[in-house]
């Protein structure tokens, strides 16, 4: 799963440690999610999205998603 965490952090002028503190995880966890080495559980994904004031879909992108199906049912 891809994500926009690095871009959103830059827009907020937050370090990885800043984000980690806001969502209650270690900086290493933020690094792992940002680099795509770890897909967060749903509660963590929601905490991350809420920290940025975004919807989960605005932060995380499912790599297998077919753009022609976006917004529709599969």
N, C-alpha and C positions, 0 to 999 in steps of 0.2 A: 504494500500500500504506500502510495506517495503522500507527501504532506507539504504544506506551505508554512510550517512552523518557523523556519529560518527567516523567511521574508516577513512574516507577521511580527516576529521578535524585533527585526530591524526597524520596522515601521513604528513600533512602540519604544524603541531604543532600550530594549531589555537585553541583559546577558542571559546565558543559559541558566546561571544561578538564580537570577531574578525570577525567571519563569518557574524554575523548580520550586522555589519558595512559595510562589503564588498557588501552585497546584499540589503542593505537599508531597513531592518526590525528590529524589537525589538529582544532582546535576548530571550524573552518569546516566540516569534513566532518560532525561531530556535528550542527551546526546544520542542514545540508542534509538529513540523514536525518531528524532530529526534525521538521522542517517539511514533510516529504513531497516535497521537491524532488529527492531522490535516493534510489533504492532500492538498498540495499547488496547487494554480491555475497554469495553464500552464506558464504564464509569470514568475512567481516566481520560478517554477521548472527549467526553462531555466536559470534564473539568478544564481540559486544555482549550477547547473551543470557547467556553464561557470566559476564561481568563482573557481571551482576545476579543470578547464581545461578538463572537461569530457563531454560526451554526456549524455542527460537525462537518457537514458537506462542504463548507467553505474552507475548512482546514485540511481535511483528509480526502484523498482521491483514490478510489478503487481502481487499480491498474487495469483490470480486465473489463472495465466499464466501456460499453459500446456507446460512443457519443450520439449515435442516431437513436438510442433508446433512452437518453437522458430525459427525465421528467415523465416517462411512460412506464408501463409495466412490462416485465419480461416474461 
